[in-house]
Amino acid sequence: MRVLKATALLALAASVLGFPQGADPANFPTASAVSAPIGESAQFVSSNPTGLSQSVAAEISSLYPPQERSIAYSPCVELPQGSGDTPKPDTPAVFQSYSVFAQVARSAPIPPGYRQTFGNLQASCNAQGYLGYASMRSYNPTMCAAFCNKTLGCQSFNIYYERDPTLNPGPGCLNPASTTFIKCVLWAGQVNAANAVNTGQWRANFQVVIAGSNGYWTGK
Ligand SMILES: *[C@@H]1O[C@H](CO)[C@@H](O)[C@H](O)[C@H]1NC(C)=O
């Protein structure tokens, strides 16, 4: 029963994410001014519906279909943890100036089949055709490229570090400790420096910020 449910969930996720069999590119979201949700979404699929190789799947901790939007958690509910470093002291400024994020972003090899459109920005993209995202276990553009390759219609991806709260900020926990997500966001249009405009947001007194944001495009 559990297995059947999981299978149904994966099939749903595969169709929702537009992977690959039977998906109609005409149904892809094409609205502008969408971006990947901040933090973790309420529902996710922590498995591999995409036919990714084991090495790629092992790098992905969760997959999020494009419909996932905001979270309706109660204040101070514990949120999922990301895989990135959490620089200390735990402030937005220290996060943004953490040299390891910059070094990793700057030295990341450009994946075959892609060209880099920008590097090491402190903002994520609002491109055309949001296709969902994965949270990654490491900052690895080649693995993100493999995910994009397996996603019908994917032309670009944006990979970055995001400072997110460990508790849902609200009364009683206005500025909780942070965790760092490494996000690999897929787009049907081009990501570029001009649409890398999401610098984060405030959630109560917690500031979500972004670092080490790189963009890659197939050039098609
Ligand atoms: C992605 O696709 C490009 C173009 O077909 C190919 O050159 C590249 O090796 C692929 N990358 C991965 C990681 O599968």
The ligand as an SDF file (V2000), in Angstrom:
LIG
                    3D

 14 14  0  0  0  0  0  0  0  0999 V2000
   23.6350   18.0730  -20.7670 C   0  0  0  0  0  0  0  0  0  0  0  0
   23.3610   18.1750  -22.1400 O   0  0  0  0  0  0  0  0  0  0  0  0
   24.4720   18.6920  -22.9020 C   0  0  0  0  0  0  0  0  0  0  0  0
   23.9680   18.9550  -24.3230 C   0  0  0  0  0  0  0  0  0  0  0  0
   23.3630   17.8250  -24.8410 O   0  0  0  0  0  0  0  0  0  0  0  0
   25.6130   17.6940  -22.8390 C   0  0  0  0  0  0  0  0  0  0  0  0
   26.7100   18.1940  -23.5720 O   0  0  0  0  0  0  0  0  0  0  0  0
   26.0090   17.5200  -21.3880 C   0  0  0  0  0  0  0  0  0  0  0  0
   27.0090   16.5500  -21.2600 O   0  0  0  0  0  0  0  0  0  0  0  0
   24.8100   17.1400  -20.5200 C   0  0  0  0  0  0  0  0  0  0  0  0
   25.2400   17.2290  -19.1310 N   0  0  0  0  0  0  0  0  0  0  0  0
   24.9680   16.3160  -18.2260 C   0  0  0  0  0  0  0  0  0  0  0  0
   25.5480   16.5600  -16.8830 C   0  0  0  0  0  0  0  0  0  0  0  0
   24.2940   15.3330  -18.4590 O   0  0  0  0  0  0  0  0  0  0  0  0
  1  2  1  0
  1 10  1  0
  2  3  1  0
  3  4  1  0
  3  6  1  0
  4  5  1  0
  6  7  1  0
  6  8  1  0
  8  9  1  0
  8 10  1  0
 10 11  1  0
 11 12  1  0
 12 13  1  0
 12 14  2  0
M  END
$$$$
